[in-house]
Every structure is written in C-alpha cells, then in structure tokens.
C-alpha cells in the first residue's frame, strides 16, 4: 500500500508560485472574445426589445408629437386629469405611453394622451427634470389603421369613449384616407364590439358630420338624445342645418342649455287648432267645434267679458 506524501513547505510554495503565474496569452484572448460576444449579444437583444416594443424608454416630452393621430378623446375630464396628475406627482408614471418613431428624432403619440398631458402640466408647474421625461414603448404599426386601432382600444379599455367620440374618430379616419368608407372604419376600429354597438356608433356619424364644431359639449351628448337626433335627421333635410345655426348663434354656456336647444329642435310644432275635425272659425280669433258630446268655443277673442255674456245668455229663461 502506497504511503501518502506530505506536502512540504517547499512544495506548498511552489504551488503558490504556479498559481500566481500569469495566464497564457491564448487564455486572455479567449476571455476577451467571450466578453465581446456577450456584450454583442446583450446589445442585439436590447435592439430587438426596443424594435419589438418590449423596452421602456425615457423620451423628452417635447420629442413626442401628440397630433400624430387625430385624437379620439375630445376632452379630458378635469377631475380625472387632476387625479392622474396627483398620482404621477406622488408615485411617478406607472404605465408607459405608446409611440411610433418619426424622422428627426421625433415620436408620434399612439396612446397615452392623458398621461402625456399630466406630465406636461406637472413639468410646467414644478419645473422638475423628472417630469420632463415620459416613459414610452416604441411601436411599429404596419399601417395607419393599425395605429388608430391601437389608440381606440387603449382608450376603450382604460376610460371608455362616448358614442360621439367613437363616431368622430371613425369619420376622421375616413376623411384622412385611413379607411375606404364609414363601414370599413366601423369594422376596422370597433371590430371587437357587438353589432348593436357598431350600429349605434354608425347612427352617430351623421350627427358628428353635421354638428362637429357647433356643439360645445359634444362628449356629453347622451346615447338616447344622440339617437333621437340621428333619427330626426333621417326624416328631415333641414333639422341639422337649422340646429347648427341655432347652436352657433346662441352659443349655450352650459351643457343643460345646449341639450335644451337640441330637445327643442326635436320637439314637433303643435298642430294648428283649425285643422282639428269639426272646428270652424266664427270670426277672427273665435272658433267653434261641434261634436256628438257638445259644442266647444275657443280662441283668443274669447275674452272673460264675452264668456260672461254667453253664460248669462245661456242661463236666461227662454
């Protein structure tokens, strides 16, 4: 049986010297190549993540063009926007916006208009650099219609659009040539909605076409009132034009005043009393209607004095 050899101090020192011996040149080259390869792989992965919209980037607010698309949301509710401002002030931006790369280092806004507006308000109020940047995901929509669909879907999920806003973005998308016609726009933008909802949106499109710019509170036009207006416009060629002139002339200062004007326009005028069956005019301002139940006398000329005379005559013995 072989005896174990004890390590002498000489041997221990020799091993320590060997461990301290510099690595061979080929080992250093292999290590450097491995490091470069790893860096290239990380760089490539970051580039892929950026192009595929998986990498959140910090962009200057001024580099984002919010007018890249016609916005679907007409106005931001002041209370909702204030709540968002307070949230970002306290916790920072939690959800990135979506943008598309443009020329010259610019970016077009696809979704996140409210977050962008909140950051701009905070930056203007505080001047803090932390609010001068917006967290964003880079998207690469293949077509303009894809960009519009992304914007609409984001707002439908987060806040929800009114029927007027839905119809307006469909109409604007057609006007800009994104879709061939209104039907294609409704299907493209609201394909996931029910057929009944798409039908209602389609009913609002003529209302938008006739009154966009004349209504001062368009986002508050209720579904019921808007559908009534759409139906009335189908049966009249003049109601939309007359209502538009009235709205522009009167410039209602409140939602209630505006909706009162719309309701008034939808109320049919009373039928002339002279057209009622059995009605005949005795003299200007005085008419009589004879039925099986009796006789009715009416009109502006039926004064209290005349009524008293008639009653006295009827009560007098004959």
C-alpha positions in Angstrom: 0.0 0.0 0.0 1.5 3.3 -1.1 2.2 5.8 1.6 0.7 9.3 1.4 3.2 12.0 0.7 3.1 15.0 3.0 3.3 18.5 1.4 6.4 20.1 2.4 6.8 23.9 2.7 8.9 23.8 -0.4 6.1 22.2 -2.4 3.5 24.5 -1.0 5.5 27.5 -2.0 6.0 26.0 -5.5 2.2 25.6 -5.9 1.6 29.1 -4.8 4.1 30.4 -7.3 2.5 28.3 -10.0 -1.0 29.8 -9.2 0.5 33.3 -9.4 1.9 32.6 -12.8 0.2 34.8 -15.4 -2.2 33.1 -17.8 -1.0 32.2 -21.2 -1.8 34.8 -24.0 -4.3 32.5 -25.7 -6.4 32.3 -22.5 -6.6 36.1 -22.3 -7.7 36.3 -26.0 -10.4 33.7 -25.4 -11.6 35.6 -22.3 -11.7 38.9 -24.2 -13.6 37.3 -27.1 -16.1 35.8 -24.8 -16.7 39.2 -23.2 -17.1 40.9 -26.5 -19.5 38.2 -27.7 -21.6 38.6 -24.5 -21.8 42.4 -25.0 -22.8 42.0 -28.6 -25.5 39.5 -27.6 -26.8 41.9 -25.0 -26.7 44.8 -27.4 -28.6 42.8 -30.1 -31.2 41.7 -27.6 -31.7 45.3 -26.4 -32.1 46.4 -30.0 -34.7 43.6 -30.6 -36.5 44.5 -27.5 -36.6 48.2 -28.5 -37.9 47.5 -32.0 -40.5 45.0 -30.7 -41.8 47.4 -28.2 -40.6 45.5 -25.1 -38.1 48.1 -23.9 -39.4 51.1 -21.9 -37.6 54.3 -23.0 -37.4 57.7 -21.4 -38.2 60.3 -24.0 -38.2 64.1 -23.7 -41.8 65.5 -23.6 -41.0 67.9 -26.4 -40.0 65.0 -28.7 -43.5 63.5 -28.6 -46.0 64.8 -31.2 -49.5 64.4 -29.8 -51.1 65.4 -33.1 -49.6 62.5 -35.0 -53.1 60.9 -35.0 -56.5 62.7 -34.8 -57.3 62.0 -31.1 -60.4 60.0 -30.4 -61.0 61.6 -27.0 -62.3 65.2 -27.4 -61.8 66.5 -23.9 -60.2 65.2 -20.7 -62.4 65.3 -17.7 -60.8 67.9 -15.3 -61.3 65.7 -12.2 -59.9 62.6 -13.9 -56.9 64.5 -15.2 -56.3 66.1 -11.8 -56.4 62.7 -10.1 -53.8 61.4 -12.7 -51.6 64.4 -12.0 -51.7 63.8 -8.3 -50.9 60.1 -8.8 -47.9 60.8 -11.0 -46.7 63.5 -8.6 -46.7 61.0 -5.8 -45.7 57.8 -7.4 -44.3 58.7 -10.8 -45.5 57.4 -14.2 -46.6 53.8 -13.7 -47.7 52.9 -17.2 -45.7 53.9 -20.4 -47.3 55.6 -23.3 -47.1 54.1 -26.9 -45.3 56.0 -29.7 -44.1 55.4 -33.2 -40.7 56.6 -34.4 -40.7 59.6 -36.8 -37.9 61.3 -38.7 -35.5 63.7 -36.9 -35.7 62.0 -33.5 -39.4 62.7 -33.1 -42.1 60.3 -32.0 -45.8 60.2 -32.8 -48.2 59.5 -30.0 -50.4 56.5 -30.4 -51.9 56.1 -27.0 -51.4 57.8 -23.6 -52.6 61.3 -24.3 -53.8 61.8 -20.7 -50.5 60.6 -19.2 -48.6 62.9 -21.5 -50.9 65.9 -20.6 -50.5 65.2 -16.9 -46.7 65.1 -17.2 -46.7 68.4 -19.2 -48.8 70.0 -16.5 -46.5 68.8 -13.8 -43.4 69.9 -15.6 -44.9 73.4 -16.2 -46.0 73.7 -12.5 -42.8 72.4 -10.9 -40.0 72.7 -13.5 -38.6 69.5 -12.2 -36.5 67.5 -14.6 -38.1 64.2 -13.5 -41.3 65.4 -15.1 -39.6 66.4 -18.4 -39.3 62.8 -19.5 -42.0 60.3 -20.4 -41.7 56.6 -20.2 -42.7 55.1 -23.6 -42.9 51.9 -25.6 -41.9 52.1 -29.2 -44.5 50.5 -31.5 -44.1 49.7 -35.2 -47.7 49.6 -36.7 -47.6 48.3 -40.2 -50.4 50.6 -41.4 -52.1 53.8 -40.2 -55.2 51.8 -39.5 -53.3 49.7 -37.0 -52.2 52.8 -35.2 -55.8 54.1 -35.0 -57.0 50.7 -33.7 -54.3 50.7 -31.0 -55.3 54.2 -29.9 -59.1 53.3 -29.8 -58.5 50.0 -28.0 -56.4 51.7 -25.3 -59.0 54.3 -24.6 -61.9 51.9 -24.6 -60.1 49.7 -22.0 -58.9 52.5 -19.8 -61.6 55.1 -19.8 -64.2 54.3 -22.4 -65.3 56.6 -25.2 -68.7 58.3 -25.7 -70.7 57.4 -28.8 -70.0 60.8 -30.2 -66.2 60.3 -29.8 -66.3 56.9 -31.3 -68.2 58.1 -34.3 -66.0 61.1 -34.7 -62.7 59.1 -34.9 -64.4 56.8 -37.4 -65.4 59.8 -39.6 -61.9 61.4 -39.2 -60.2 58.2 -40.2 -62.3 58.0 -43.4 -61.6 61.7 -44.2 -57.8 61.1 -43.8 -58.0 58.1 -46.1 -57.1 55.5 -43.4 -60.3 53.6 -44.3 -62.2 53.5 -47.6 -65.6 54.3 -46.2 -67.6 54.6 -42.9 -68.5 50.9 -42.9 -64.9 49.9 -43.2 -63.9 52.3 -40.4 -66.5 50.9 -38.1 -65.4 47.4 -38.7 -61.7 48.2 -38.5 -61.8 50.3 -35.4 -64.6 48.6 -33.5 -64.4 45.0 -34.8 -64.4 43.6 -31.3 -67.6 45.5 -30.4 -71.1 43.9 -30.8 -73.1 44.5 -33.9 -75.6 46.5 -31.9 -72.9 48.8 -30.6 -71.3 49.3 -34.1 -74.8 50.2 -35.3 -75.2 52.9 -32.7 -71.8 54.3 -33.5 -72.8 54.4 -37.2 -76.0 56.2 -36.3 -73.9 58.9 -34.6 -71.7 59.5 -37.6 -74.3 61.8 -39.4 -74.7 63.7 -36.2 -70.9 64.2 -36.0 -70.7 65.2 -39.7 -73.5 67.8 -39.2 -72.7 69.3 -35.8 -69.0 68.7 -35.0 -67.6 72.2 -34.2 -71.1 73.6 -33.4 -71.7 71.5 -30.3 -69.8 73.0 -27.3 -70.3 69.9 -25.1 -70.2 67.1 -27.7 -68.7 64.4 -25.4 -71.6 64.8 -23.1 -74.3 64.1 -25.8 -76.1 61.2 -24.3 -76.8 58.0 -26.2 -80.6 58.5 -26.1 -80.5 62.1 -27.2 -78.0 61.4 -29.9 -80.0 58.6 -31.4 -83.2 60.7 -31.3 -81.3 63.4 -33.2 -80.0 60.9 -35.7 -83.5 59.5 -36.3 -84.9 63.0 -36.7 -82.2 63.9 -39.2 -83.1 60.9 -41.3 -86.6 62.3 -41.8 -85.7 65.9 -42.3 -83.2 67.6 -44.6 -83.3 70.9 -42.7 -83.2 70.0 -39.0 -79.5 69.5 -38.8 -78.7 72.8 -40.6 -81.3 74.7 -38.5 -79.9 73.3 -35.3 -76.3 74.1 -36.2 -77.3 77.7 -36.9 -79.1 77.9 -33.6 -76.1 76.5 -31.7 -73.6 78.8 -33.3 -75.9 81.8 -32.8 -76.9 81.2 -29.2 -73.5 79.6 -28.0 -75.1 77.9 -25.0 -72.8 78.4 -21.9 -73.8 75.1 -20.2 -74.5 71.5 -21.0 -78.1 71.9 -19.8 -78.6 74.9 -22.1 -77.2 73.1 -25.1 -79.2 70.0 -24.6 -82.4 72.1 -24.1 -81.8 73.6 -27.6 -81.4 70.1 -29.0 -84.5 68.9 -27.3 -86.4 71.9 -28.6 -85.3 71.2 -32.1 -86.6 67.7 -31.8 -90.0 68.7 -30.5 -92.5 68.9 -33.3 -94.5 72.1 -33.6 -98.1 71.9 -32.3 -100.7 71.3 -35.0 -102.9 74.3 -35.8 -106.2 74.1 -34.0 -108.1 74.9 -37.1 -107.1 71.6 -38.6 -109.0 69.6 -35.9 -112.1 67.8 -37.2 -115.3 69.7 -36.7 -113.5 73.0 -36.0 -114.8 76.1 -37.8 -114.0 79.8 -37.4 -116.8 82.0 -36.4 -114.8 85.2 -36.7 -111.1 86.0 -36.4 -109.8 84.7 -33.0 -113.0 82.8 -32.2 -113.7 79.2 -33.3 -116.3 76.6 -32.5 -116.1 72.8 -32.5 -119.1 70.7 -32.7 -119.0 67.0 -31.6 -121.6 64.4 -30.5 -120.8 65.4 -26.9 -121.4 69.1 -27.3 -120.0 72.4 -28.6 -116.7 73.9 -27.7 -115.9 77.6 -28.3 -112.3 78.7 -28.1 -109.8 81.3 -29.4 -108.0 84.5 -28.4 -111.2 86.5 -28.9 -113.0 84.5 -26.2 -112.4 87.2 -23.5 -113.7 86.9 -19.9 -116.4 89.5 -20.8 -117.6 87.5 -23.8 -117.6 84.3 -21.8 -119.7 86.0 -19.1 -122.2 87.3 -21.8 -122.5 83.8 -23.3 -123.1 82.2 -19.9 -125.7 84.8 -19.0 -127.5 84.2 -22.3 -127.5 80.5 -21.8 -128.8 80.8 -18.2 -131.6 83.3 -19.1 -135.0 81.6 -19.4 -136.4 81.4 -22.9 
